């Protein structure tokens, strides 16, 4: 506090480097989380669809694992 005989010294106002607009941070975080979540779901679904549409004679490792799970994709038609 300045006394009446002293002139108050004013430092130039610098923006605080540790000030965050929390609404913007929250919005950006939720947007990125949503995009990554949907991308993960899309990757999982696309692998399952790709495996089901694959030719039964294909020797790719992903379709071998699907053949054991899906009896209809076994050679000769399989089925229950």
mmCIF file of the N, C-alpha and C atoms, coordinates in Angstrom:
data_MODEL
# 
_entry.id   MODEL 
# 
loop_
_atom_site.group_PDB 
_atom_site.id 
_atom_site.type_symbol 
_atom_site.label_atom_id 
_atom_site.label_alt_id 
_atom_site.label_comp_id 
_atom_site.label_asym_id 
_atom_site.label_entity_id 
_atom_site.label_seq_id 
_atom_site.pdbx_PDB_ins_code 
_atom_site.Cartn_x 
_atom_site.Cartn_y 
_atom_site.Cartn_z 
_atom_site.occupancy 
_atom_site.B_iso_or_equiv 
_atom_site.pdbx_formal_charge 
_atom_site.auth_seq_id 
_atom_site.auth_comp_id 
_atom_site.auth_asym_id 
_atom_site.auth_atom_id 
_atom_site.pdbx_PDB_model_num 
ATOM 1   N N  . UNK A 1 1  ? 0.842   -1.164  0.000   1.00 0.00 ? 1  UNK A N  1 
ATOM 2   C CA . UNK A 1 1  ? 0.000   0.000   0.000   1.00 0.00 ? 1  UNK A CA 1 
ATOM 3   C C  . UNK A 1 1  ? 0.895   1.237   0.000   1.00 0.00 ? 1  UNK A C  1 
ATOM 4   N N  . UNK A 1 2  ? 0.567   2.192   -0.817  1.00 0.00 ? 2  UNK A N  1 
ATOM 5   C CA . UNK A 1 2  ? 1.388   3.400   -0.933  1.00 0.00 ? 2  UNK A CA 1 
ATOM 6   C C  . UNK A 1 2  ? 0.858   4.476   0.022   1.00 0.00 ? 2  UNK A C  1 
ATOM 7   N N  . UNK A 1 3  ? 1.795   5.195   0.620   1.00 0.00 ? 3  UNK A N  1 
ATOM 8   C CA . UNK A 1 3  ? 1.407   6.323   1.477   1.00 0.00 ? 3  UNK A CA 1 
ATOM 9   C C  . UNK A 1 3  ? 1.112   7.510   0.574   1.00 0.00 ? 3  UNK A C  1 
ATOM 10  N N  . UNK A 1 4  ? 0.439   8.536   1.066   1.00 0.00 ? 4  UNK A N  1 
ATOM 11  C CA . UNK A 1 4  ? 0.085   9.682   0.214   1.00 0.00 ? 4  UNK A CA 1 
ATOM 12  C C  . UNK A 1 4  ? 1.293   10.372  -0.416  1.00 0.00 ? 4  UNK A C  1 
ATOM 13  N N  . UNK A 1 5  ? 2.479   10.246  0.179   1.00 0.00 ? 5  UNK A N  1 
ATOM 14  C CA . UNK A 1 5  ? 3.646   10.930  -0.380  1.00 0.00 ? 5  UNK A CA 1 
ATOM 15  C C  . UNK A 1 5  ? 4.349   10.075  -1.435  1.00 0.00 ? 5  UNK A C  1 
ATOM 16  N N  . UNK A 1 6  ? 4.016   8.790   -1.512  1.00 0.00 ? 6  UNK A N  1 
ATOM 17  C CA . UNK A 1 6  ? 4.658   7.922   -2.504  1.00 0.00 ? 6  UNK A CA 1 
ATOM 18  C C  . UNK A 1 6  ? 3.725   7.738   -3.703  1.00 0.00 ? 6  UNK A C  1 
ATOM 19  N N  . UNK A 1 7  ? 4.336   7.690   -4.845  1.00 0.00 ? 7  UNK A N  1 
ATOM 20  C CA . UNK A 1 7  ? 3.536   7.389   -6.034  1.00 0.00 ? 7  UNK A CA 1 
ATOM 21  C C  . UNK A 1 7  ? 3.542   5.873   -6.235  1.00 0.00 ? 7  UNK A C  1 
ATOM 22  N N  . UNK A 1 8  ? 2.392   5.308   -6.456  1.00 0.00 ? 8  UNK A N  1 
ATOM 23  C CA . UNK A 1 8  ? 2.360   3.861   -6.647  1.00 0.00 ? 8  UNK A CA 1 
ATOM 24  C C  . UNK A 1 8  ? 3.073   3.463   -7.943  1.00 0.00 ? 8  UNK A C  1 
ATOM 25  N N  . UNK A 1 9  ? 3.855   2.431   -7.847  1.00 0.00 ? 9  UNK A N  1 
ATOM 26  C CA . UNK A 1 9  ? 4.557   1.956   -9.041  1.00 0.00 ? 9  UNK A CA 1 
ATOM 27  C C  . UNK A 1 9  ? 3.663   0.919   -9.720  1.00 0.00 ? 9  UNK A C  1 
ATOM 28  N N  . UNK A 1 10 ? 3.518   1.070   -10.981 1.00 0.00 ? 10 UNK A N  1 
ATOM 29  C CA . UNK A 1 10 ? 2.692   0.118   -11.729 1.00 0.00 ? 10 UNK A CA 1 
ATOM 30  C C  . UNK A 1 10 ? 3.589   -0.620  -12.711 1.00 0.00 ? 10 UNK A C  1 
ATOM 31  N N  . UNK A 1 11 ? 3.575   -1.912  -12.595 1.00 0.00 ? 11 UNK A N  1 
ATOM 32  C CA . UNK A 1 11 ? 4.333   -2.744  -13.527 1.00 0.00 ? 11 UNK A CA 1 
ATOM 33  C C  . UNK A 1 11 ? 3.465   -2.985  -14.757 1.00 0.00 ? 11 UNK A C  1 
ATOM 34  N N  . UNK A 1 12 ? 4.081   -3.129  -15.889 1.00 0.00 ? 12 UNK A N  1 
ATOM 35  C CA . UNK A 1 12 ? 3.276   -3.406  -17.083 1.00 0.00 ? 12 UNK A CA 1 
ATOM 36  C C  . UNK A 1 12 ? 2.549   -4.748  -16.915 1.00 0.00 ? 12 UNK A C  1 
ATOM 37  N N  . UNK A 1 13 ? 1.292   -4.764  -17.297 1.00 0.00 ? 13 UNK A N  1 
ATOM 38  C CA . UNK A 1 13 ? 0.471   -5.967  -17.143 1.00 0.00 ? 13 UNK A CA 1 
ATOM 39  C C  . UNK A 1 13 ? 0.860   -7.002  -18.193 1.00 0.00 ? 13 UNK A C  1 
ATOM 40  N N  . UNK A 1 14 ? 1.338   -8.134  -17.710 1.00 0.00 ? 14 UNK A N  1 
ATOM 41  C CA . UNK A 1 14 ? 1.663   -9.242  -18.602 1.00 0.00 ? 14 UNK A CA 1 
ATOM 42  C C  . UNK A 1 14 ? 0.620   -10.325 -18.393 1.00 0.00 ? 14 UNK A C  1 
ATOM 43  N N  . UNK A 1 15 ? 0.222   -10.967 -19.457 1.00 0.00 ? 15 UNK A N  1 
ATOM 44  C CA . UNK A 1 15 ? -0.761  -12.043 -19.265 1.00 0.00 ? 15 UNK A CA 1 
ATOM 45  C C  . UNK A 1 15 ? -0.138  -13.200 -18.487 1.00 0.00 ? 15 UNK A C  1 
ATOM 46  N N  . UNK A 1 16 ? -0.926  -13.788 -17.620 1.00 0.00 ? 16 UNK A N  1 
ATOM 47  C CA . UNK A 1 16 ? -0.466  -14.909 -16.810 1.00 0.00 ? 16 UNK A CA 1 
ATOM 48  C C  . UNK A 1 16 ? -0.305  -16.140 -17.709 1.00 0.00 ? 16 UNK A C  1 
ATOM 49  N N  . UNK A 1 17 ? 0.917   -16.700 -17.785 1.00 0.00 ? 17 UNK A N  1 
ATOM 50  C CA . UNK A 1 17 ? 1.113   -17.850 -18.679 1.00 0.00 ? 17 UNK A CA 1 
ATOM 51  C C  . UNK A 1 17 ? 0.419   -19.111 -18.173 1.00 0.00 ? 17 UNK A C  1 
ATOM 52  N N  . UNK A 1 18 ? -0.054  -19.125 -16.941 1.00 0.00 ? 18 UNK A N  1 
ATOM 53  C CA . UNK A 1 18 ? -0.706  -20.301 -16.377 1.00 0.00 ? 18 UNK A CA 1 
ATOM 54  C C  . UNK A 1 18 ? -2.213  -20.126 -16.251 1.00 0.00 ? 18 UNK A C  1 
ATOM 55  N N  . UNK A 1 19 ? -2.760  -19.219 -17.011 1.00 0.00 ? 19 UNK A N  1 
ATOM 56  C CA . UNK A 1 19 ? -4.204  -19.032 -17.015 1.00 0.00 ? 19 UNK A CA 1 
ATOM 57  C C  . UNK A 1 19 ? -4.794  -19.858 -18.159 1.00 0.00 ? 19 UNK A C  1 
ATOM 58  N N  . UNK A 1 20 ? -5.777  -20.674 -17.844 1.00 0.00 ? 20 UNK A N  1 
ATOM 59  C CA . UNK A 1 20 ? -6.405  -21.504 -18.855 1.00 0.00 ? 20 UNK A CA 1 
ATOM 60  C C  . UNK A 1 20 ? -7.897  -21.203 -18.903 1.00 0.00 ? 20 UNK A C  1 
ATOM 61  N N  . UNK A 1 21 ? -8.422  -21.189 -20.085 1.00 0.00 ? 21 UNK A N  1 
ATOM 62  C CA . UNK A 1 21 ? -9.859  -21.079 -20.266 1.00 0.00 ? 21 UNK A CA 1 
ATOM 63  C C  . UNK A 1 21 ? -10.398 -22.502 -20.162 1.00 0.00 ? 21 UNK A C  1 
ATOM 64  N N  . UNK A 1 22 ? -10.879 -22.875 -18.999 1.00 0.00 ? 22 UNK A N  1 
ATOM 65  C CA . UNK A 1 22 ? -11.243 -24.263 -18.728 1.00 0.00 ? 22 UNK A CA 1 
ATOM 66  C C  . UNK A 1 22 ? -12.413 -24.748 -19.571 1.00 0.00 ? 22 UNK A C  1 
ATOM 67  N N  . UNK A 1 23 ? -13.297 -23.857 -19.975 1.00 0.00 ? 23 UNK A N  1 
ATOM 68  C CA . UNK A 1 23 ? -14.397 -24.272 -20.848 1.00 0.00 ? 23 UNK A CA 1 
ATOM 69  C C  . UNK A 1 23 ? -13.862 -24.743 -22.197 1.00 0.00 ? 23 UNK A C  1 
ATOM 70  N N  . UNK A 1 24 ? -12.895 -24.018 -22.738 1.00 0.00 ? 24 UNK A N  1 
ATOM 71  C CA . UNK A 1 24 ? -12.308 -24.402 -24.022 1.00 0.00 ? 24 UNK A CA 1 
ATOM 72  C C  . UNK A 1 24 ? -11.506 -25.692 -23.883 1.00 0.00 ? 24 UNK A C  1 
ATOM 73  N N  . UNK A 1 25 ? -10.742 -25.818 -22.804 1.00 0.00 ? 25 UNK A N  1 
ATOM 74  C CA . UNK A 1 25 ? -9.957  -27.029 -22.573 1.00 0.00 ? 25 UNK A CA 1 
ATOM 75  C C  . UNK A 1 25 ? -10.885 -28.237 -22.464 1.00 0.00 ? 25 UNK A C  1 
ATOM 76  N N  . UNK A 1 26 ? -11.985 -28.090 -21.747 1.00 0.00 ? 26 UNK A N  1 
ATOM 77  C CA . UNK A 1 26 ? -12.937 -29.183 -21.588 1.00 0.00 ? 26 UNK A CA 1 
ATOM 78  C C  . UNK A 1 26 ? -13.593 -29.541 -22.921 1.00 0.00 ? 26 UNK A C  1 
ATOM 79  N N  . UNK A 1 27 ? -13.971 -28.538 -23.699 1.00 0.00 ? 27 UNK A N  1 
ATOM 80  C CA . UNK A 1 27 ? -14.616 -28.780 -24.987 1.00 0.00 ? 27 UNK A CA 1 
ATOM 81  C C  . UNK A 1 27 ? -13.673 -29.491 -25.947 1.00 0.00 ? 27 UNK A C  1 
ATOM 82  N N  . UNK A 1 28 ? -12.439 -29.032 -26.022 1.00 0.00 ? 28 UNK A N  1 
ATOM 83  C CA . UNK A 1 28 ? -11.464 -29.652 -26.919 1.00 0.00 ? 28 UNK A CA 1 
ATOM 84  C C  . UNK A 1 28 ? -11.168 -31.084 -26.461 1.00 0.00 ? 28 UNK A C  1 
ATOM 85  N N  . UNK A 1 29 ? -11.027 -31.292 -25.173 1.00 0.00 ? 29 UNK A N  1 
ATOM 86  C CA . UNK A 1 29 ? -10.757 -32.627 -24.650 1.00 0.00 ? 29 UNK A CA 1 
ATOM 87  C C  . UNK A 1 29 ? -11.885 -33.598 -24.950 1.00 0.00 ? 29 UNK A C  1 
ATOM 88  N N  . UNK A 1 30 ? -13.116 -33.183 -24.744 1.00 0.00 ? 30 UNK A N  1 
ATOM 89  C CA . UNK A 1 30 ? -14.252 -34.060 -25.023 1.00 0.00 ? 30 UNK A CA 1 
ATOM 90  C C  . UNK A 1 30 ? -14.390 -34.333 -26.516 1.00 0.00 ? 30 UNK A C  1 
ATOM 91  N N  . UNK A 1 31 ? -14.092 -33.346 -27.346 1.00 0.00 ? 31 UNK A N  1 
ATOM 92  C CA . UNK A 1 31 ? -14.155 -33.538 -28.792 1.00 0.00 ? 31 UNK A CA 1 
ATOM 93  C C  . UNK A 1 31 ? -13.112 -34.553 -29.243 1.00 0.00 ? 31 UNK A C  1 
ATOM 94  N N  . UNK A 1 32 ? -11.893 -34.414 -28.755 1.00 0.00 ? 32 UNK A N  1 
ATOM 95  C CA . UNK A 1 32 ? -10.841 -35.370 -29.120 1.00 0.00 ? 32 UNK A CA 1 
ATOM 96  C C  . UNK A 1 32 ? -11.159 -36.769 -28.603 1.00 0.00 ? 32 UNK A C  1 
ATOM 97  N N  . UNK A 1 33 ? -11.672 -36.860 -27.388 1.00 0.00 ? 33 UNK A N  1 
ATOM 98  C CA . UNK A 1 33 ? -12.031 -38.169 -26.834 1.00 0.00 ? 33 UNK A CA 1 
ATOM 99  C C  . UNK A 1 33 ? -13.129 -38.830 -27.664 1.00 0.00 ? 33 UNK A C  1 
ATOM 100 N N  . UNK A 1 34 ? -14.100 -38.067 -28.099 1.00 0.00 ? 34 UNK A N  1 
ATOM 101 C CA . UNK A 1 34 ? -15.181 -38.600 -28.918 1.00 0.00 ? 34 UNK A CA 1 
ATOM 102 C C  . UNK A 1 34 ? -14.669 -39.088 -30.263 1.00 0.00 ? 34 UNK A C  1 
ATOM 103 N N  . UNK A 1 35 ? -13.809 -38.297 -30.891 1.00 0.00 ? 35 UNK A N  1 
ATOM 104 C CA . UNK A 1 35 ? -13.243 -38.677 -32.192 1.00 0.00 ? 35 UNK A CA 1 
ATOM 105 C C  . UNK A 1 35 ? -12.429 -39.959 -32.059 1.00 0.00 ? 35 UNK A C  1 
ATOM 106 N N  . UNK A 1 36 ? -11.582 -40.052 -31.037 1.00 0.00 ? 36 UNK A N  1 
ATOM 107 C CA . UNK A 1 36 ? -10.763 -41.248 -30.861 1.00 0.00 ? 36 UNK A CA 1 
ATOM 108 C C  . UNK A 1 36 ? -11.618 -42.472 -30.525 1.00 0.00 ? 36 UNK A C  1 
ATOM 109 N N  . UNK A 1 37 ? -12.663 -42.283 -29.735 1.00 0.00 ? 37 UNK A N  1 
ATOM 110 C CA . UNK A 1 37 ? -13.563 -43.384 -29.393 1.00 0.00 ? 37 UNK A CA 1 
ATOM 111 C C  . UNK A 1 37 ? -14.253 -43.914 -30.646 1.00 0.00 ? 37 UNK A C  1 
ATOM 112 N N  . UNK A 1 38 ? -14.792 -43.018 -31.458 1.00 0.00 ? 38 UNK A N  1 
ATOM 113 C CA . UNK A 1 38 ? -15.483 -43.439 -32.675 1.00 0.00 ? 38 UNK A CA 1 
ATOM 114 C C  . UNK A 1 38 ? -14.514 -44.070 -33.670 1.00 0.00 ? 38 UNK A C  1 
ATOM 115 N N  . UNK A 1 39 ? -13.295 -43.564 -33.733 1.00 0.00 ? 39 UNK A N  1 
ATOM 116 C CA . UNK A 1 39 ? -12.288 -44.148 -34.613 1.00 0.00 ? 39 UNK A CA 1 
ATOM 117 C C  . UNK A 1 39 ? -11.954 -45.573 -34.173 1.00 0.00 ? 39 UNK A C  1 
ATOM 118 N N  . UNK A 1 40 ? -11.843 -45.796 -32.883 1.00 0.00 ? 40 UNK A N  1 
ATOM 119 C CA . UNK A 1 40 ? -11.583 -47.143 -32.370 1.00 0.00 ? 40 UNK A CA 1 
ATOM 120 C C  . UNK A 1 40 ? -12.711 -48.095 -32.685 1.00 0.00 ? 40 UNK A C  1 
ATOM 121 N N  . UNK A 1 41 ? -13.949 -47.655 -32.502 1.00 0.00 ? 41 UNK A N  1 
ATOM 122 C CA . UNK A 1 41 ? -15.100 -48.487 -32.836 1.00 0.00 ? 41 UNK A CA 1 
ATOM 123 C C  . UNK A 1 41 ? -15.107 -48.792 -34.331 1.00 0.00 ? 41 UNK A C  1 
ATOM 124 N N  . UNK A 1 42 ? -14.812 -47.801 -35.157 1.00 0.00 ? 42 UNK A N  1 
ATOM 125 C CA . UNK A 1 42 ? -14.784 -47.996 -36.605 1.00 0.00 ? 42 UNK A CA 1 
ATOM 126 C C  . UNK A 1 42 ? -13.726 -49.020 -37.009 1.00 0.00 ? 42 UNK A C  1 
ATOM 127 N N  . UNK A 1 43 ? -12.572 -48.975 -36.386 1.00 0.00 ? 43 UNK A N  1 
ATOM 128 C CA . UNK A 1 43 ? -11.505 -49.933 -36.693 1.00 0.00 ? 43 UNK A CA 1 
ATOM 129 C C  . UNK A 1 43 ? -11.931 -51.344 -36.293 1.00 0.00 ? 43 UNK A C  1 
ATOM 130 N N  . UNK A 1 44 ? -12.521 -51.485 -35.123 1.00 0.00 ? 44 UNK A N  1 
ATOM 131 C CA . UNK A 1 44 ? -12.960 -52.805 -34.666 1.00 0.00 ? 44 UNK A CA 1 
ATOM 132 C C  . UNK A 1 44 ? -14.027 -53.370 -35.594 1.00 0.00 ? 44 UNK A C  1 
ATOM 133 N N  . UNK A 1 45 ? -15.006 -52.555 -35.949 1.00 0.00 ? 45 UNK A N  1 
ATOM 134 C CA . UNK A 1 45 ? -16.091 -53.018 -36.811 1.00 0.00 ? 45 UNK A CA 1 
ATOM 135 C C  . UNK A 1 45 ? -15.573 -53.329 -38.208 1.00 0.00 ? 45 UNK A C  1 
ATOM 136 N N  . UNK A 1 46 ? -14.666 -52.529 -38.723 1.00 0.00 ? 46 UNK A N  1 
ATOM 137 C CA . UNK A 1 46 ? -14.172 -52.762 -40.082 1.00 0.00 ? 46 UNK A CA 1 
ATOM 138 C C  . UNK A 1 46 ? -13.378 -54.058 -40.160 1.00 0.00 ? 46 UNK A C  1 
ATOM 139 N N  . UNK A 1 47 ? -12.657 -54.423 -39.096 1.00 0.00 ? 47 UNK A N  1 
ATOM 140 C CA . UNK A 1 47 ? -11.923 -55.689 -39.111 1.00 0.00 ? 47 UNK A CA 1 
ATOM 141 C C  . UNK A 1 47 ? -12.881 -56.870 -39.105 1.00 0.00 ? 47 UNK A C  1 
ATOM 142 N N  . UNK A 1 48 ? -13.974 -56.781 -38.354 1.00 0.00 ? 48 UNK A N  1 
ATOM 143 C CA . UNK A 1 48 ? -14.933 -57.875 -38.321 1.00 0.00 ? 48 UNK A CA 1 
ATOM 144 C C  . UNK A 1 48 ? -15.646 -58.013 -39.658 1.00 0.00 ? 48 UNK A C  1 
ATOM 145 N N  . UNK A 1 49 ? -16.024 -56.914 -40.265 1.00 0.00 ? 49 UNK A N  1 
ATOM 146 C CA . UNK A 1 49 ? -16.721 -56.957 -41.549 1.00 0.00 ? 49 UNK A CA 1 
ATOM 147 C C  . UNK A 1 49 ? -15.781 -57.463 -42.631 1.00 0.00 ? 49 UNK A C  1 
ATOM 148 N N  . UNK A 1 50 ? -14.543 -57.028 -42.609 1.00 0.00 ? 50 UNK A N  1 
ATOM 149 C CA . UNK A 1 50 ? -13.564 -57.445 -43.609 1.00 0.00 ? 50 UNK A CA 1 
ATOM 150 C C  . UNK A 1 50 ? -13.347 -58.956 -43.523 1.00 0.00 ? 50 UNK A C  1 
ATOM 151 N N  . UNK A 1 51 ? -13.312 -59.491 -42.324 1.00 0.00 ? 51 UNK A N  1 
ATOM 152 C CA . UNK A 1 51 ? -13.079 -60.909 -42.134 1.00 0.00 ? 51 UNK A CA 1 
ATOM 153 C C  . UNK A 1 51 ? -14.270 -61.706 -42.636 1.00 0.00 ? 51 UNK A C  1 
ATOM 154 N N  . UNK A 1 52 ? -15.467 -61.261 -42.415 1.00 0.00 ? 52 UNK A N  1 
ATOM 155 C CA . UNK A 1 52 ? -16.655 -61.994 -42.852 1.00 0.00 ? 52 UNK A CA 1 
ATOM 156 C C  . UNK A 1 52 ? -16.797 -61.980 -44.367 1.00 0.00 ? 52 UNK A C  1 
ATOM 157 N N  . UNK A 1 53 ? -16.367 -60.909 -45.012 1.00 0.00 ? 53 UNK A N  1 
ATOM 158 C CA . UNK A 1 53 ? -16.487 -60.800 -46.457 1.00 0.00 ? 53 UNK A CA 1 
ATOM 159 C C  . UNK A 1 53 ? -15.334 -61.488 -47.183 1.00 0.00 ? 53 UNK A C  1 
ATOM 160 N N  . UNK A 1 54 ? -14.295 -61.876 -46.459 1.00 0.00 ? 54 UNK A N  1 
ATOM 161 C CA . UNK A 1 54 ? -13.115 -62.449 -47.095 1.00 0.00 ? 54 UNK A CA 1 
ATOM 162 C C  . UNK A 1 54 ? -13.436 -63.812 -47.692 1.00 0.00 ? 54 UNK A C  1 
ATOM 163 N N  . UNK A 1 55 ? -12.682 -64.172 -48.707 1.00 0.00 ? 55 UNK A N  1 
ATOM 164 C CA . UNK A 1 55 ? -12.847 -65.457 -49.363 1.00 0.00 ? 55 UNK A CA 1 
ATOM 165 C C  . UNK A 1 55 ? -12.448 -66.566 -48.388 1.00 0.00 ? 55 UNK A C  1 
ATOM 166 N N  . UNK A 1 56 ? -13.172 -67.665 -48.378 1.00 0.00 ? 56 UNK A N  1 
ATOM 167 C CA . UNK A 1 56 ? -12.887 -68.739 -47.430 1.00 0.00 ? 56 UNK A CA 1 
ATOM 168 C C  . UNK A 1 56 ? -11.562 -69.417 -47.735 1.00 0.00 ? 56 UNK A C  1 
ATOM 169 N N  . UNK A 1 57 ? -11.036 -69.269 -48.942 1.00 0.00 ? 57 UNK A N  1 
ATOM 170 C CA . UNK A 1 57 ? -9.746  -69.871 -49.283 1.00 0.00 ? 57 UNK A CA 1 
ATOM 171 C C  . UNK A 1 57 ? -8.579  -68.966 -48.902 1.00 0.00 ? 57 UNK A C  1 
ATOM 172 N N  . UNK A 1 58 ? -8.879  -67.786 -48.399 1.00 0.00 ? 58 UNK A N  1 
ATOM 173 C CA . UNK A 1 58 ? -7.828  -66.841 -48.032 1.00 0.00 ? 58 UNK A CA 1 
ATOM 174 C C  . UNK A 1 58 ? -7.023  -67.390 -46.853 1.00 0.00 ? 58 UNK A C  1 
ATOM 175 N N  . UNK A 1 59 ? -5.740  -67.133 -46.865 1.00 0.00 ? 59 UNK A N  1 
ATOM 176 C CA . UNK A 1 59 ? -4.865  -67.632 -45.803 1.00 0.00 ? 59 UNK A CA 1 
ATOM 177 C C  . UNK A 1 59 ? -4.402  -66.523 -44.864 1.00 0.00 ? 59 UNK A C  1 
ATOM 178 N N  . UNK A 1 60 ? -5.118  -65.410 -44.827 1.00 0.00 ? 60 UNK A N  1 
ATOM 179 C CA . UNK A 1 60 ? -4.695  -64.329 -43.940 1.00 0.00 ? 60 UNK A CA 1 
ATOM 180 C C  . UNK A 1 60 ? -4.954  -64.734 -42.490 1.00 0.00 ? 60 UNK A C  1 
ATOM 181 N N  . UNK A 1 61 ? -4.066  -64.332 -41.562 1.00 0.00 ? 61 UNK A N  1 
ATOM 182 C CA . UNK A 1 61 ? -4.213  -64.752 -40.168 1.00 0.00 ? 61 UNK A CA 1 
ATOM 183 C C  . UNK A 1 61 ? -5.511  -64.278 -39.521 1.00 0.00 ? 61 UNK A C  1 
ATOM 184 N N  . UNK A 1 62 ? -6.032  -63.131 -39.933 1.00 0.00 ? 62 UNK A N  1 
ATOM 185 C CA . UNK A 1 62 ? -7.257  -62.644 -39.301 1.00 0.00 ? 62 UNK A CA 1 
ATOM 186 C C  . UNK A 1 62 ? -8.436  -63.516 -39.688 1.00 0.00 ? 62 UNK A C  1 
ATOM 187 N N  . UNK A 1 63 ? -8.440  -64.033 -40.898 1.00 0.00 ? 63 UNK A N  1 
ATOM 188 C CA . UNK A 1 63 ? -9.562  -64.870 -41.312 1.00 0.00 ? 63 UNK A CA 1 
ATOM 189 C C  . UNK A 1 63 ? -9.451  -66.272 -40.738 1.00 0.00 ? 63 UNK A C  1 
ATOM 190 N N  . UNK A 1 64 ? -8.242  -66.731 -40.430 1.00 0.00 ? 64 UNK A N  1 
ATOM 191 C CA . UNK A 1 64 ? -8.112  -68.037 -39.784 1.00 0.00 ? 64 UNK A CA 1 
ATOM 192 C C  . UNK A 1 64 ? -8.779  -67.996 -38.411 1.00 0.00 ? 64 UNK A C  1 
ATOM 193 N N  . UNK A 1 65 ? -8.595  -66.898 -37.699 1.00 0.00 ? 65 UNK A N  1 
ATOM 194 C CA . UNK A 1 65 ? -9.218  -66.809 -36.378 1.00 0.00 ? 65 UNK A CA 1 
ATOM 195 C C  . UNK A 1 65 ? -10.725 -66.704 -36.517 1.00 0.00 ? 65 UNK A C  1 
ATOM 196 N N  . UNK A 1 66 ? -11.215 -66.075 -37.579 1.00 0.00 ? 66 UNK A N  1 
ATOM 197 C CA . UNK A 1 66 ? -12.653 -65.972 -37.780 1.00 0.00 ? 66 UNK A CA 1 
ATOM 198 C C  . UNK A 1 66 ? -13.239 -67.317 -38.182 1.00 0.00 ? 66 UNK A C  1 
ATOM 199 N N  . UNK A 1 67 ? -12.492 -68.127 -38.903 1.00 0.00 ? 67 UNK A N  1 
ATOM 200 C CA . UNK A 1 67 ? -12.991 -69.431 -39.324 1.00 0.00 ? 67 UNK A CA 1 
ATOM 201 C C  . UNK A 1 67 ? -13.299 -70.302 -38.114 1.00 0.00 ? 67 UNK A C  1 
ATOM 202 N N  . UNK A 1 68 ? -12.492 -70.181 -37.071 1.00 0.00 ? 68 UNK A N  1 
ATOM 203 C CA . UNK A 1 68 ? -12.753 -70.992 -35.884 1.00 0.00 ? 68 UNK A CA 1 
ATOM 204 C C  . UNK A 1 68 ? -13.975 -70.484 -35.130 1.00 0.00 ? 68 UNK A C  1 
ATOM 205 N N  . UNK A 1 69 ? -14.290 -69.192 -35.262 1.00 0.00 ? 69 UNK A N  1 
ATOM 206 C CA . UNK A 1 69 ? -15.437 -68.630 -34.564 1.00 0.00 ? 69 UNK A CA 1 
ATOM 207 C C  . UNK A 1 69 ? -16.731 -68.772 -35.370 1.00 0.00 ? 69 UNK A C  1 
ATOM 208 N N  . UNK A 1 70 ? -16.629 -68.695 -36.697 1.00 0.00 ? 70 UNK A N  1 
ATOM 209 C CA . UNK A 1 70 ? -17.805 -68.719 -37.537 1.00 0.00 ? 70 UNK A CA 1 
ATOM 210 C C  . UNK A 1 70 ? -17.877 -70.043 -38.288 1.00 0.00 ? 70 UNK A C  1 
ATOM 211 N N  . UNK A 1 71 ? -18.763 -70.951 -37.918 1.00 0.00 ? 71 UNK A N  1 
ATOM 212 C CA . UNK A 1 71 ? -18.809 -72.244 -38.579 1.00 0.00 ? 71 UNK A CA 1 
ATOM 213 C C  . UNK A 1 71 ? -19.225 -72.152 -40.037 1.00 0.00 ? 71 UNK A C  1 
ATOM 214 N N  . UNK A 1 72 ? -19.970 -71.114 -40.425 1.00 0.00 ? 72 UNK A N  1 
ATOM 215 C CA . UNK A 1 72 ? -20.430 -71.002 -41.809 1.00 0.00 ? 72 UNK A CA 1 
ATOM 216 C C  . UNK A 1 72 ? -19.307 -70.634 -42.757 1.00 0.00 ? 72 UNK A C  1 
ATOM 217 N N  . UNK A 1 73 ? -18.156 -70.172 -42.251 1.00 0.00 ? 73 UNK A N  1 
ATOM 218 C CA . UNK A 1 73 ? -17.061 -69.788 -43.132 1.00 0.00 ? 73 UNK A CA 1 
ATOM 219 C C  . UNK A 1 73 ? -16.068 -70.925 -43.316 1.00 0.00 ? 73 UNK A C  1 
ATOM 220 N N  . UNK A 1 74 ? -16.358 -72.099 -42.778 1.00 0.00 ? 74 UNK A N  1 
ATOM 221 C CA . UNK A 1 74 ? -15.470 -73.242 -42.942 1.00 0.00 ? 74 UNK A CA 1 
ATOM 222 C C  . UNK A 1 74 ? -15.573 -73.738 -44.392 1.00 0.00 ? 74 UNK A C  1 
ATOM 223 N N  . UNK A 1 75 ? -14.512 -74.364 -44.910 1.00 0.00 ? 75 UNK A N  1 
ATOM 224 C CA . UNK A 1 75 ? -14.571 -74.887 -46.264 1.00 0.00 ? 75 UNK A CA 1 
ATOM 225 C C  . UNK A 1 75 ? -15.687 -75.933 -46.375 1.00 0.00 ? 75 UNK A C  1 
ATOM 226 N N  . UNK A 1 76 ? -16.415 -75.894 -47.475 1.00 0.00 ? 76 UNK A N  1 
ATOM 227 C CA . UNK A 1 76 ? -17.495 -76.839 -47.685 1.00 0.00 ? 76 UNK A CA 1 
ATOM 228 C C  . UNK A 1 76 ? -18.825 -76.347 -47.161 1.00 0.00 ? 76 UNK A C  1 
ATOM 229 N N  . UNK A 1 77 ? -18.894 -75.136 -46.691 1.00 0.00 ? 77 UNK A N  1 
ATOM 230 C CA . UNK A 1 77 ? -20.169 -74.562 -46.259 1.00 0.00 ? 77 UNK A CA 1 
ATOM 231 C C  . UNK A 1 77 ? -20.415 -74.687 -44.775 1.00 0.00 ? 77 UNK A C  1 
ATOM 232 N N  . UNK A 1 78 ? -19.931 -75.730 -44.123 1.00 0.00 ? 78 UNK A N  1 
ATOM 233 C CA . UNK A 1 78 ? -20.083 -75.870 -42.662 1.00 0.00 ? 78 UNK A CA 1 
ATOM 234 C C  . UNK A 1 78 ? -21.527 -75.738 -42.243 1.00 0.00 ? 78 UNK A C  1 
ATOM 235 N N  . UNK A 1 79 ? -21.749 -74.966 -41.238 1.00 0.00 ? 79 UNK A N  1 
ATOM 236 C CA . UNK A 1 79 ? -23.119 -74.706 -40.796 1.00 0.00 ? 79 UNK A CA 1 
ATOM 237 C C  . UNK A 1 79 ? -23.511 -75.609 -39.646 1.00 0.00 ? 79 UNK A C  1 
ATOM 238 N N  . UNK A 1 80 ? -24.599 -75.268 -39.030 1.00 0.00 ? 80 UNK A N  1 
ATOM 239 C CA . UNK A 1 80 ? -25.057 -76.017 -37.866 1.00 0.00 ? 80 UNK A CA 1 
ATOM 240 C C  . UNK A 1 80 ? -26.223 -76.898 -38.227 1.00 0.00 ? 80 UNK A C  1 
# 
